[in-house]
Amino acid sequence: MRNEHEAARTCELSWFKSSYSGPEGGNCVEVAHTPATVHVRDSKAQCGAILSVPSGQWTAFVRHVAGEQ
C-alpha cells in the first residue's frame, strides 16, 4: 500500500506509454524515468502498484529482452 508521500511523488513523474501500445488501451504499461530509477506501472491502474528498478538494471533488462549481450 502506498502512503501519501509515495502517491505525491508518482504524480510528479512524467509517464509515457510505448509507441507499440494501441489506441484502444489493452495490456499496456507506462514508464517514468528519474536519474537513478525507472518506474513501471499498469496504464489501466495508475493509482496501483509501481515497480521501481535502478536505471542500470533496467538497461540490462532491456538489452537482454532485445537480444543484445
N, CA, C and O of each residue as an XYZ file, in Angstrom:
276
protein
N       0.844     -1.171      0.000
C       0.000      0.000      0.000
C       0.896      1.243      0.000
O       1.866      1.319      0.754
N       0.565      2.195     -0.838
C       1.369      3.411     -0.920
C       0.892      4.442      0.093
O      -0.296      4.540      0.399
N       1.843      5.199      0.598
C       1.461      6.277      1.510
C       1.307      7.582      0.722
O       1.539      7.604     -0.486
N       0.920      8.660      1.393
C       0.678      9.934      0.717
C       1.939     10.473      0.053
O       1.868     11.063     -1.025
N       3.091     10.275      0.687
C       4.353     10.751      0.114
C       4.639     10.041     -1.203
O       5.005     10.687     -2.185
N       4.478      8.734     -1.237
C       4.723      7.972     -2.465
C       3.739      8.375     -3.554
O       4.132      8.518     -4.711
N       2.466      8.563     -3.208
C       1.459      8.956     -4.186
C       1.793     10.319     -4.786
O       1.661     10.507     -5.995
N       2.222     11.266     -3.964
C       2.594     12.591     -4.460
C       3.808     12.505     -5.371
O       3.869     13.182     -6.397
N       4.768     11.678     -4.998
C       5.986     11.528     -5.804
C       5.652     10.983     -7.189
O       6.202     11.462     -8.181
N       4.774     10.007     -7.280
C       4.457      9.423     -8.576
C       3.640     10.359     -9.441
O       3.686     10.257    -10.667
N       2.892     11.271     -8.833
C       2.135     12.257     -9.613
C       3.069     13.249    -10.296
O       2.718     13.823    -11.327
N       4.245     13.451     -9.733
C       5.205     14.407    -10.284
C       6.008     13.821    -11.446
O       6.674     14.562    -12.169
N       5.954     12.514    -11.633
C       6.709     11.875    -12.699
C       6.038     12.095    -14.050
O       4.823     12.283    -14.121
N       6.827     12.071    -15.116
C       6.300     12.156    -16.477
C       6.185     10.745    -17.026
O       7.188     10.135    -17.394
N       4.971     10.224    -17.081
C       4.720      8.859    -17.517
C       4.486      8.831    -19.020
O       3.898      9.756    -19.578
N       4.951      7.761    -19.680
C       4.665      7.597    -21.104
C       4.433      6.127    -21.419
O       4.940      5.235    -20.740
N       3.647      5.901    -22.476
C       3.357      4.552    -22.959
C       4.222      4.263    -24.170
O       4.663      5.179    -24.865
N       4.453      3.020    -24.411
C       5.210      2.589    -25.575
C       4.509      3.007    -26.860
O       3.281      3.067    -26.914
N       5.284      3.292    -27.882
C       4.705      3.599    -29.193
C       4.037      2.358    -29.791
O       3.276      2.466    -30.753
N       4.318      1.181    -29.225
C       3.691     -0.055    -29.675
C       2.305     -0.255    -29.068
O       1.582     -1.160    -29.484
N       1.923      0.561    -28.103
C       0.611      0.445    -27.469
C      -0.458      0.963    -28.424
O      -0.295      2.017    -29.038
N      -1.533      0.225    -28.541
C      -2.620      0.631    -29.418
C      -3.515      1.683    -28.771
O      -3.479      1.860    -27.554
N      -4.315      2.380    -29.568
C      -5.190      3.430    -29.037
C      -6.352      2.895    -28.203
O      -6.958      3.649    -27.442
N      -6.670      1.611    -28.333
C      -7.801      1.060    -27.597
C      -7.450      0.626    -26.182
O      -8.297      0.039    -25.509
N      -6.258      0.884    -25.711
C      -5.870      0.545    -24.336
C      -5.234     -0.825    -24.258
O      -4.068     -0.990    -24.618
N      -5.979     -1.802    -23.796
C      -5.447     -3.158    -23.729
C      -4.424     -3.322    -22.627
O      -4.499     -2.672    -21.584
N      -3.473     -4.195    -22.872
C      -2.449     -4.523    -21.882
C      -1.224     -3.637    -22.090
O      -0.287     -4.019    -22.790
N      -1.235     -2.475    -21.491
C      -0.143     -1.521    -21.661
C       0.507     -1.192    -20.323
O      -0.130     -1.233    -19.271
N       1.757     -0.873    -20.395
C       2.451     -0.355    -19.227
C       2.905      1.059    -19.538
O       3.067      1.437    -20.698
N       3.108      1.831    -18.483
C       3.659      3.167    -18.607
C       4.978      3.191    -17.853
O       5.153      2.486    -16.859
N       5.894      4.002    -18.334
C       7.226      4.092    -17.755
C       7.537      5.560    -17.466
O       7.166      6.450    -18.230
N       8.221      5.793    -16.353
C       8.701      7.129    -15.998
C      10.152      6.996    -15.553
O      10.504      6.069    -14.824
N      10.990      7.929    -15.996
C      12.420      7.896    -15.673
C      12.765      8.991    -14.675
O      12.232     10.099    -14.737
N      13.655      8.667    -13.765
C      14.337      9.658    -12.938
C      15.824      9.379    -13.142
O      16.160      8.360    -13.745
N      16.716     10.224    -12.676
C      18.133      9.969    -12.930
C      18.627      8.592    -12.468
O      19.488      8.004    -13.123
N      18.110      8.075    -11.375
C      18.631      6.827    -10.833
C      17.679      5.643    -10.946
O      18.072      4.507    -10.682
N      16.420      5.898    -11.338
C      15.410      4.848    -11.269
C      14.457      4.908    -12.456
O      14.160      5.981    -12.982
N      13.982      3.730    -12.868
C      12.915      3.625    -13.860
C      11.700      3.060    -13.136
O      11.798      2.051    -12.438
N      10.561      3.710    -13.305
C       9.321      3.304    -12.654
C       8.384      2.753    -13.722
O       8.282      3.318    -14.810
N       7.697      1.649    -13.416
C       6.793      0.999    -14.358
C       5.457      0.776    -13.656
O       5.416      0.359    -12.498
N       4.359      1.061    -14.372
C       3.028      0.819    -13.811
C       2.076      0.363    -14.914
O       2.353      0.536    -16.101
N       0.961     -0.217    -14.507
C      -0.105     -0.626    -15.407
C      -0.864      0.626    -15.835
O      -1.304      1.400    -14.984
N      -1.021      0.831    -17.124
C      -1.693      2.045    -17.600
C      -3.156      2.097    -17.197
O      -3.738      3.180    -17.138
N      -3.761      0.950    -16.918
C      -5.164      0.913    -16.522
C      -5.346      1.098    -15.015
O      -6.461      1.345    -14.556
N      -4.283      0.983    -14.256
C      -4.351      1.105    -12.790
C      -3.302      2.114    -12.332
O      -2.365      1.762    -11.615
N      -3.462      3.349    -12.741
C      -2.453      4.370    -12.490
C      -2.237      4.666    -11.020
O      -1.191      5.199    -10.651
N      -3.182      4.342    -10.183
C      -3.011      4.535     -8.737
C      -2.602      3.242     -8.055
O      -2.549      3.173     -6.828
N      -2.315      2.225     -8.840
C      -1.945      0.926     -8.291
C      -0.455      0.805     -8.037
O       0.250      1.798     -7.859
N      -0.002     -0.418     -8.023
C       1.399     -0.730     -7.714
C       2.341     -0.172     -8.774
O       1.996     -0.076     -9.952
N       3.532      0.191     -8.328
C       4.591      0.684     -9.213
C       5.839     -0.146     -8.956
O       6.253     -0.339     -7.813
N       6.425     -0.628    -10.033
C       7.701     -1.333     -9.957
C       8.794     -0.300    -10.193
O       8.795      0.379    -11.220
N       9.723     -0.176     -9.250
C      10.833      0.777     -9.374
C      12.128     -0.013     -9.452
O      12.430     -0.835     -8.587
N      12.897      0.258    -10.523
C      14.113     -0.501    -10.805
C      15.273      0.477    -10.994
O      15.109      1.493    -11.670
N      16.441      0.193    -10.412
C      17.603      1.048    -10.672
C      17.881      1.128    -12.181
O      17.750      0.132    -12.893
N      18.261      2.302    -12.656
C      18.447      2.535    -14.087
C      19.388      1.531    -14.755
O      19.107      1.064    -15.859
N      20.490      1.198    -14.105
C      21.441      0.250    -14.687
C      20.843     -1.130    -14.863
O      21.112     -1.796    -15.863
N      20.044     -1.569    -13.917
C      19.398     -2.878    -14.031
C      18.322     -2.855    -15.109
O      18.128     -3.854    -15.802
N      17.621     -1.739    -15.264
C      16.615     -1.610    -16.318
C      17.292     -1.697    -17.690
O      16.799     -2.375    -18.591
N      18.415     -1.009    -17.835
C      19.150     -1.046    -19.100
C      19.580     -2.471    -19.424
O      19.454     -2.908    -20.568
N      20.080     -3.197    -18.441
C      20.481     -4.590    -18.657
C      19.281     -5.446    -19.048
O      19.403     -6.302    -19.924
N      18.137     -5.239    -18.427
C      16.914     -5.982    -18.747
C      16.497     -5.719    -20.192
O      16.223     -6.659    -20.939
N      16.447     -4.457    -20.586
C      16.024     -4.106    -21.956
C      16.990     -4.696    -22.975
O      16.552     -5.205    -24.007
N      18.269     -4.642    -22.715
C      19.246     -5.229    -23.633
C      19.052     -6.741    -23.739
O      19.143     -7.311    -24.826
N      18.787     -7.375    -22.620
C      18.567     -8.833    -22.632
C      17.324     -9.173    -23.450
O      17.359    -10.085    -24.277
N      16.235     -8.455    -23.231
C      14.993     -8.715    -23.955
C      15.186     -8.464    -25.457
O      14.624     -9.177    -26.288
N      15.978     -7.454    -25.791
C      16.225     -7.136    -27.198
C      17.208     -8.094    -27.853
O      17.440     -8.015    -29.060
N      17.785     -8.992    -27.075
C      18.735     -9.961    -27.623
C      20.149     -9.454    -27.721
O      20.994    -10.093    -28.348
N      20.425     -8.315    -27.114
C      21.790     -7.770    -27.102
C      22.544     -8.373    -25.932
O      21.932     -8.745    -24.931
N      23.817     -8.474    -26.036
C      24.627     -9.026    -24.948
C      25.547     -7.983    -24.395
O      26.309     -8.260    -23.469
